Amino acid sequence: MEQKQQQPQQQQQQQQQRQKQRCEKCNKKLIIEYKCKCEKQFCISHLNAEEHSCTFNYKQQYQEIIKKQIDDIGPLSTKVDKI
């Protein structure tokens, strides 16, 4: 009985793997998988964020990186000498 239950589960897993091997935009079969920061897989032509209407917020990510780098540098007024 358990074997009968495992077979449909294995089939579902195989179907999910097949679906993962296709581009989210054009449904083209992927030989090489390219994963975007929005956690979706695309072919090389749709990998750009503008091409697939990416939902990942790049602006916020880079603002946080810049803010962290500025905090590491410290106040800039102490580093600049007056002429």
Phi and psi in degrees as a GROMACS rama.xvg file:
@    title "Ramachandran Plot"
@    xaxis  label "Phi"
@    yaxis  label "Psi"
@TYPE xy
-66.5011  -34.4758  GLU-2
-65.3314  -35.9146  GLN-3
-66.3228  -35.095  LYS-4
-74.0133  -33.356  GLN-5
-71.7295  -32.9816  GLN-6
-62.7045  -47.3861  GLN-7
-63.3932  -33.6462  PRO-8
-66.5312  -40.5287  GLN-9
-65.4261  -38.9622  GLN-10
-64.7941  -39.7964  GLN-11
-64.0109  -41.846  GLN-12
-63.7017  -40.6442  GLN-13
-65.2564  -38.6758  GLN-14
-66.1435  -38.9951  GLN-15
-65.3263  -39.3656  GLN-16
-64.6459  -38.9538  GLN-17
-64.5827  -41.2741  ARG-18
-66.0003  -34.2804  GLN-19
-69.0412  -19.5828  LYS-20
-91.1779  20.5664  GLN-21
-127.089  150.07  ARG-22
-67.7615  136.219  CYS-23
-68.8134  -27.4589  GLU-24
-88.1403  -53.6245  LYS-25
-107.134  -4.51305  CYS-26
64.2409  23.4534  ASN-27
-76.7704  140.93  LYS-28
-67.0481  133.081  LYS-29
-98.416  126.308  LEU-30
-87.1217  -46.3108  ILE-31
-112.301  126.031  ILE-32
-87.9997  125.287  GLU-33
-110.916  121.862  TYR-34
-106.151  128.809  LYS-35
-84.6864  169.795  CYS-36
-70.3767  -14.1661  LYS-37
-85.1336  9.31447  CYS-38
67.9274  24.9702  GLU-39
-112.904  157.962  LYS-40
-105.656  137.757  GLN-41
-138.17  160.943  PHE-42
-77.2668  170.782  CYS-43
-63.4376  -31.1465  ILE-44
-75.4371  -21.5675  SER-45
-109.593  11.5685  HIS-46
-70.8595  -31.188  LEU-47
-58.9321  143.953  ASN-48
-61.3593  -35.0148  ALA-49
-71.0203  -27.1271  GLU-50
-73.6235  -31.6118  GLU-51
-119.874  17.6326  HIS-52
52.3209  61.8653  SER-53
-63.1934  140.118  CYS-54
-95.0126  -4.39141  THR-55
-74.1124  137.535  PHE-56
-91.7966  90.6735  ASN-57
-67.3708  -38.8089  TYR-58
-60.1223  -46.1053  LYS-59
-64.7863  -39.8688  GLN-60
-61.3356  -46.6964  GLN-61
-72.5463  -29.7392  TYR-62
-64.0014  -40.6632  GLN-63
-66.0334  -39.4573  GLU-64
-64.4038  -44.8052  ILE-65
-65.0622  -41.2264  ILE-66
-61.5249  -40.8571  LYS-67
-65.5246  -41.2123  LYS-68
-65.3887  -38.82  GLN-69
-66.253  -39.7912  ILE-70
-64.2864  -34.1312  ASP-71
-69.697  -33.802  ASP-72
-71.5928  -40.2629  ILE-73
95.7059  -173.823  GLY-74
-65.9858  132.552  PRO-75
-75.805  -24.7156  LEU-76
-64.7948  -28.5552  SER-77
-77.821  -20.9743  THR-78
-86.6885  -22.3478  LYS-79
-98.0603  124.947  VAL-80
-87.2914  142.637  ASP-81
-77.2257  142.909  LYS-82
